[in-house]
Amino acid sequence: MDVFASKGYHGAVVDDIVAASDTSKGAFYHYFPSKQAVFLALMDALGNLVEKGVESAIAEEAGALRKVEAALRVVLETAAGHRGLAKILLVEAVGLGPEFEQKRLTIHRQFAGLIERHLNQAVAEKSIPRQDTRLAAQAWLGTLNEVITQWLVGGTGGLLSQLPGLRSLLLRSIGAPERTAEHGRARAKAGPARAGGRRPKRFRS
């Protein structure tokens, strides 16, 4: 991952990946037919990294709405901790070909489905009004994608500094009570260390 993160998809070559992984070209091509194949595998790995972080954060929270809020926090933490890879996935990968686009769509649908499930539970718990949760989940994911993308292509300041305002906006969009939004602003100000003690994991190529 470090090779792609530092050089970008187009700048990285197989020789770089082989050197960073301390292996041989023969071993590389035994497992991967091309640079594209290894990057698609890394996209899966990054998606799994976020999913595991989200599941861990969700397990620590009580109530469906709090679980959705935790998922939002982890997505931003992971993007901030892996800026180079996030830029490839959200900026450079656009237009790389149908396989990349299909992989991106699969990851997006995976997380939209997760958000939708917990929004449905929040409706069942009467934490938010009855609504089209699939549409709400897609809107949340689209908003997250745009906020992270704008930060990647030249935003100043830390991505996590946008969490309180983003969280409040998204919660209001689904009719969450204002007291819940206030709780989230206080929790977001505590930072990732106090809000569950997690730090983004680091991966080597």
GILIN-V439275 format. One record per residue. N is the residue number from 1. NEAR is the number of other ideal C-beta (glycine too) atoms within 8 Angstrom. D_CENTER is the distance of its C-alpha to the mean C-alpha in whole Angstrom. Layout:
N|NEAR|D_CENTER, N|NEAR|D_CENTER
This chain:
1|12|16, 2|9|18, 3|11|20, 4|15|17, 5|11|15, 6|7|19, 7|8|21, 8|11|18, 9|10|19, 10|5|22, 11|6|23, 12|11|23, 13|7|26, 14|8|26, 15|7|29, 16|10|26, 17|14|24, 18|11|27, 19|7|28, 20|10|25, 21|9|25, 22|4|29, 23|6|30, 24|6|32, 25|8|31, 26|6|33, 27|8|31, 28|14|28, 29|8|29, 30|5|30, 31|5|27, 32|9|25, 33|4|27, 34|6|25, 35|10|23, 36|10|21, 37|9|21, 38|11|20, 39|11|17, 40|11|16, 41|9|16, 42|11|14, 43|14|11, 44|9|12, 45|10|12, 46|13|8, 47|10|7, 48|8|10, 49|11|9, 50|12|6, 51|11|8, 52|8|11, 53|14|10, 54|14|9, 55|8|12, 56|11|14, 57|15|13, 58|11|14, 59|6|18, 60|7|19, 61|10|19, 62|3|22, 63|9|21, 64|13|19, 65|14|18, 66|9|17, 67|13|15, 68|12|13, 69|13|13, 70|14|12, 71|15|9, 72|14|8, 73|15|9, 74|14|7, 75|12|4, 76|15|6, 77|14|8, 78|14|6, 79|13|6, 80|11|9, 81|10|10, 82|12|10, 83|10|11, 84|10|13, 85|12|11, 86|12|8, 87|12|11, 88|14|13, 89|12|10, 90|11|10, 91|10|14, 92|10|16, 93|13|15, 94|7|16, 95|4|20, 96|9|20, 97|7|21, 98|5|21, 99|8|20, 100|12|16, 101|11|16, 102|8|17, 103|11|14, 104|11|11, 105|8|13, 106|8|13, 107|11|9, 108|10|9, 109|8|12, 110|10|11, 111|14|8, 112|13|11, 113|9|14, 114|11|12, 115|14|12, 116|12|16, 117|8|17, 118|14|17, 119|15|18, 120|10|21, 121|10|21, 122|14|21, 123|13|24, 124|7|26, 125|9|26, 126|5|27, 127|11|25, 128|11|24, 129|6|26, 130|3|26, 131|10|24, 132|5|23, 133|10|20, 134|8|18, 135|8|19, 136|14|17, 137|13|14, 138|9|14, 139|9|15, 140|13|12, 141|12|9, 142|8|12, 143|11|12, 144|12|8, 145|10|9, 146|8|12, 147|11|12, 148|13|9, 149|10|11, 150|9|14, 151|10|14, 152|13|13, 153|8|16, 154|5|18, 155|8|17, 156|3|19, 157|6|19, 158|5|16, 159|13|12, 160|11|13, 161|6|16, 162|11|15, 163|12|13, 164|10|17, 165|7|18, 166|13|15, 167|15|15, 168|11|18, 169|9|18, 170|11|16, 171|13|18, 172|9|21, 173|9|20, 174|12|20, 175|7|24, 176|11|23, 177|6|25, 178|6|26, 179|6|26, 180|11|23, 181|13|21, 182|8|24, 183|8|22, 184|13|19, 185|11|20, 186|8|22, 187|9|19, 188|13|17, 189|7|20, 190|8|20, 191|8|17, 192|11|15, 193|7|18, 194|7|20, 195|10|17, 196|10|17, 197|6|18, 198|10|15, 199|7|14, 200|10|11, 201|7|13, 202|5|14, 203|8|15, 204|7|18, 205|9|19
